[in-house]
């Protein structure tokens, strides 16, 4: 019986402590549009597609690119310039999808490819500084696909 009373007391205290947090006054509106534009590559005669290429081609290789943005912990200082203990703000570089695609393009063209097919993009959150008071969750982007060199009708159209 004492055990039940003890656990009930502990649960009640935890409930009271959890209820002490002040709820936010508002949740801001968010509208986010993400787009990836392949036009610049198409204008160079380079194909990027999530689909398989159905024409004749020469296999050049499989490519996987993984990217994690540079992230820096900024200390929070008082007006006197003293660091506030255990408080900081993580600042992450903006992720530029065009830059990642330019890297894929450069890798493909160095291999002699003129297309990147079966494009797949995955984003995974990775937690750093997990055992500290200021952990941070950072997106890690992986782009993978198949580099090919197209043959036949494509070359005739381009005049090659």
C-alpha angles and dihedrals in degrees: 000000000000089000092055092049091048093051091044089053092049092049090049092051091048089050091052093047092049091050092056094077113106113235117231118265092227144356111228121238116254130199114172126176119188121190135169114206117204095180096105090055094044089053088058091051092253117135123214115180140152088220132083116262109244099194128081114289145162116238112239103172151288117275130198120180121186121192133185118179122239108263127190132191112229116200118230112233132197120237086266091057097253117139114250105234116249094357126111142140124233115222118199128195115245113260111239109201091189090059091052091050090048088055090052090048092051093048091049096048091047087057091050094252124142097189141044111204137179089034113192127180124192129181120202127179114231121194118219129187087022095160094053135080090254110049118172131207114215127187116238115199122205121191119187137171149127122285113213141169111226120224140189120016093020092059092049091052092050091045095243 
